[in-house]
């Protein structure tokens, strides 16, 4: 697992404070696709449990896996007591039990691509469902976005994570749907968009940046300078586009 993937633990409180949760319509989309009651789920890279709460409060017995103990400790403060927690990277999750749903909330890109889909399939019941969802947290005003880009330029060219398989952003099907379509383990691959528009204070926006891996791996002094420069160009409140791209797939029953 990369240094960026393991950079979140020190910021577990900030991650909980500044990252938005997930809307009920996301659960409804996954449940509708599944076409049967979602009783059990394994979550990959649960973080502080933003998505865990959504599925658990809708009656799903969630097993939340997360390699970082600080993140898991924060998660345990916020999720129902019946949520099972396992400190493990996805690659270290013990096989044996199978689930109706395996899902990842803005975490799948941290997993090892080698054997990724055979491992997911091995954790699913026959006909079980995989879901991945997430998306960039972008400033809605192009002028503000340009000012922030210029402010961070001495430290970072971009703070977004590029497509893991190099799929251009203009392509209709995005990663991981592209990999799922090529996989022998899955069928009925779908991609959907849930639009989210937020307005937050400038300090909360900088707080959100403090949870982004591209900044977390900067030297501490450079990170502080970058945040100071960004804060100076922000208006008091900023509009945010935080759309979720959802990928769904079904385990191939013949495998």
C-alpha positions in Angstrom: 0.0 0.0 0.0 1.4 3.4 -1.0 2.5 6.2 1.3 -0.5 8.3 0.1 -2.8 5.4 1.1 -1.5 5.3 4.6 -1.4 9.1 5.1 -4.8 9.5 6.5 -4.5 8.2 10.1 -2.8 11.3 11.5 -5.8 13.3 10.2 -8.6 11.0 11.3 -10.4 13.7 13.3 -10.2 16.1 10.4 -11.4 13.5 8.0 -14.5 13.0 10.1 -15.0 16.7 10.5 -14.5 17.9 7.0 -15.5 15.0 4.6 -19.2 15.0 3.7 -21.4 11.9 4.4 -23.3 9.9 1.8 -27.0 10.5 0.8 -29.8 8.0 1.3 -30.4 8.0 -2.5 -27.0 6.2 -2.8 -28.2 3.3 -0.7 -31.5 3.3 -2.7 -29.5 3.0 -5.9 -27.4 0.1 -4.7 -30.4 -1.7 -3.2 -32.5 -1.2 -6.4 -29.6 -2.6 -8.5 -29.2 -5.6 -6.1 -32.9 -6.5 -6.6 -33.0 -8.4 -3.3 -32.6 -7.4 0.4 -29.0 -6.4 1.3 -28.4 -8.3 4.5 -24.6 -8.4 4.8 -21.8 -6.2 3.4 -18.0 -6.0 3.5 -16.6 -2.4 3.3 -13.2 -1.9 1.8 -11.2 1.0 3.4 -13.9 2.3 5.7 -12.0 5.3 7.0 -14.0 7.0 9.7 -17.2 5.3 8.6 -19.0 7.9 6.5 -20.5 5.2 4.2 -20.6 2.6 7.0 -23.3 4.6 8.7 -25.4 4.9 5.6 -25.6 1.1 5.1 -25.7 0.2 8.7 -28.7 2.4 9.5 -30.6 0.9 6.6 -30.4 -2.5 8.3 -27.3 -4.0 6.6 -24.9 -6.0 8.8 -21.6 -4.3 7.8 -18.1 -5.6 8.4 -15.9 -2.5 8.0 -12.3 -3.1 7.1 -9.6 -0.4 7.5 -5.8 -0.7 7.8 -5.3 2.4 9.9 -6.0 2.1 13.7 -6.6 5.8 14.1 -9.2 5.8 11.4 -10.9 2.7 12.9 -10.9 4.3 16.4 -12.7 7.4 14.9 -15.1 5.1 13.1 -16.1 3.3 16.2 -17.2 6.5 17.8 -19.8 7.1 15.1 -21.2 3.8 13.9 -23.9 1.5 15.5 -22.6 -1.1 17.9 -23.6 -3.9 15.6 -21.0 -2.9 13.0 -18.1 -5.3 13.0 -14.7 -3.7 12.5 -11.5 -5.4 11.2 -8.1 -3.7 11.1 -6.8 -5.0 7.8 -6.0 -3.8 4.3 -8.3 -5.3 1.7 -5.5 -7.6 0.5 -5.2 -9.1 4.0 -8.9 -9.7 4.6 -9.3 -13.4 5.4 -11.4 -15.3 2.9 -14.2 -17.7 4.0 -17.3 -15.7 4.8 -19.2 -14.3 1.9 -21.4 -11.2 1.7 -24.3 -10.0 -0.4 -22.5 -6.7 -1.0 -18.9 -5.7 -1.2 -18.4 -1.9 -1.5 -15.7 0.8 -1.4 -16.4 4.5 -0.7 -13.6 6.6 -2.3 -11.1 3.9 -1.3 -10.8 1.3 -4.2 -7.9 3.1 -5.8 -5.8 2.4 -2.8 -6.1 -1.4 -3.3 -3.6 -3.6 -5.2 -4.8 -4.1 -8.8 -3.1 -7.6 -8.8 -5.9 -10.1 -8.2 -8.3 -7.3 -7.1 -11.4 -8.6 -8.9 -10.9 -12.3 -8.1 -10.6 -11.4 -4.5 -13.8 -9.2 -4.6 -15.6 -12.1 -6.3 -14.4 -14.5 -3.7 -16.0 -12.5 -1.0 -19.3 -12.3 -2.7 -22.2 -14.7 -2.5 -23.3 -16.0 -5.9 -25.1 -13.2 -7.6 -23.7 -10.8 -5.0 -23.2 -7.1 -5.8 -20.1 -4.9 -5.9 -20.4 -1.1 -5.6 -17.8 1.6 -5.7 -18.5 5.3 -5.4 -16.8 8.6 -4.9 -15.7 11.7 -6.8 -13.7 14.9 -6.6 -14.5 17.8 -4.3 -14.3 20.7 -6.7 -14.9 24.4 -6.5 -17.9 25.4 -8.5 -16.8 28.9 -9.5 -14.1 28.7 -12.3 -12.5 32.0 -11.2 -12.1 30.7 -7.6 -10.8 27.4 -8.9 -8.2 29.2 -11.0 -7.1 31.3 -8.1 -6.7 28.2 -5.9 -4.8 26.4 -8.7 -2.4 29.4 -8.9 -2.0 29.5 -5.2 -1.1 25.9 -4.8 1.1 25.7 -8.0 4.4 26.1 -6.2 3.6 23.0 -4.2 1.3 20.9 -6.3 0.3 20.8 -9.9 -2.9 18.9 -9.1 -4.5 17.6 -5.9 -6.7 15.0 -7.7 -5.9 11.3 -8.1 -5.6 10.3 -11.8 -7.5 7.4 -13.2 -5.8 4.3 -12.0 -6.0 2.7 -15.5 -5.4 5.8 -17.5 -9.0 6.2 -18.8 -9.4 9.8 -20.1 -12.0 11.9 -18.2 -14.1 12.3 -21.4 -14.8 8.6 -21.8 -18.3 7.5 -21.0 -17.3 4.6 -18.8 -14.8 5.6 -16.1 -12.6 3.5 -13.8 -13.3 1.1 -12.1 -16.2 0.3 -14.5 -13.6 -0.1 -17.3 -11.8 -2.8 -15.3 -15.1 -4.4 -14.3 -16.1 -4.7 -17.9 -12.9 -6.5 -18.8 -13.1 -8.8 -15.8 -14.2 -12.4 -16.2 -15.7 -12.2 -12.7 -18.4 -9.6 -13.1 -21.4 -8.8 -15.4 -24.1 -6.2 -15.7 -21.6 -3.3 -15.1 -23.3 0.0 -14.7 -22.2 3.6 -14.1 -24.5 6.3 -12.6 -24.1 9.9 -11.3 -25.5 11.4 -8.1 -25.2 15.2 -8.2 -24.3 17.0 -5.0 -23.9 20.7 -4.6 -22.7 22.2 -1.3 -21.9 25.7 0.1 -19.3 25.7 2.9 -17.1 28.2 4.6 -13.6 28.9 3.4 -12.1 27.5 6.6 -14.0 24.3 6.1 -12.8 24.0 2.5 -9.2 24.3 3.6 -10.0 21.8 6.3 -11.2 19.4 3.6 -7.9 19.9 1.8 -6.1 18.9 5.0 -7.6 15.4 4.4 -6.5 15.1 0.8 -3.6 12.7 0.3 -1.7 15.0 -2.2 -1.3 17.6 0.6 -0.8 15.1 3.4 2.4 13.7 1.8 3.9 17.2 1.5 6.5 18.3 4.1 4.7 20.0 7.0 6.1 23.4 6.2 5.2 23.3 2.6 1.7 22.1 3.5 1.2 25.0 5.9 2.4 27.4 3.2 0.1 25.9 0.6 -2.9 26.2 2.9 -2.1 29.8 3.8 -1.8 30.8 0.2 -5.1 29.1 -0.7 -6.9 30.6 2.2 -5.9 34.1 1.1 -7.6 33.8 -2.3 -10.9 32.3 -1.1 -14.1 34.2 -0.6 -15.8 33.8 2.8 -18.1 31.0 1.4 -17.5 28.7 -1.5 -19.7 26.6 -3.7 -18.7 23.0 -4.1 -19.5 20.4 -6.7 -19.2 17.0 -5.0 -20.9 14.6 -7.5 -20.7 10.9 -6.8 -19.9 8.5 -9.6 -21.3 5.1 -8.7 -20.2 1.8 -10.3 -22.2 -1.3 -9.9 -21.5 -4.9 -11.0 -22.8 -8.4 -10.2 -20.8 -11.4 -9.5 -20.9 -13.8 -12.5 -23.0 -16.8 -11.3 -21.0 -19.1 -13.5 -17.7 -18.4 -11.9 
